[in-house]
């Protein structure tokens, strides 16, 4: 896949690849915009640390798959938080 408005891959990033198990990684969502949502469509794990629940997205590749670009945007539109 080539770089476009919905896909960008930065193989020169010192953290690339930041997730294992994916050949083409969409780096547009390097920091997942769904991290703060409990009901995101990815597959995060919840870990307890110091009595708090922490969302661990280490094994989640949902926002990094090119075919999920539209799903991420639709999720954010439907679940947008008022800041």
N, C-alpha and C positions, 0 to 999 in steps of 0.2 A: 504494500500500500504506500502511496506517496503522500508527502506532507500536504495538508490542506486545512481548511477552517475547522474540520472535525477530527483531524488526526495529525499528530506530530510525534516523531520519535527522535530522541536525543541520545544516540549511542555514545556520545562523547562525555556525557554526564558522569561524574566520578561515582555515582550511586547506581548507575545502570549495570545490570538490571536490578531494580529494587525488589522485584518479586520473581520467584521461580515458577516454572511451568507455563510460560507464555513466550511465544516466539516473536510476535510483533506486539510491541508495547506502546500504547497511546500515552504519551507523556503530557498531554494537555491538562490532565487532572493529576498532576504530580502530587499535589496535596488534595486529598479527596474532599470535594465540596459537600459530601454527604456525611462526613465524620460526626457531626454534631447531632445527627438524627438517629433515634433509636430504631426506627423501622426502615432503614435503608435496604435497597434491593440486593446488596452484596452479601457476603457471608462472614461477617466479623465474629470474633469470639469475645465473650465477656469474661474478664479476669478480675479477681478481687485483689486489691492491694491497699493495705493500711485501712481496711474497713470500707473502702470505696470500690465501686465497680468501674473498671476501665475498659473501654472499647479497644480491642486489639485487631487491627486490620492487616496484620502481617501477611496472612495467607489469602487475602481477598484481592482478586484481580479484576473484579467487575468494572470499575471505571477505566481500566487500562486496556480493555478489549475494544477495538475499533467499532465493532457492531453495537456497542452499548452507549455510544455517544448520545443518541437521541433519547434513550431511556433515562440517562442521567439528567439531561435537560428537562424532560417531562416530569421526573420526580421532583426536581427543584422548583419547577413552576407550581406544582400541586401542593407542595409542602413548604413553601417559602415562609421563613420566619420573619416576623416584624421586629426589626431591630431599632 
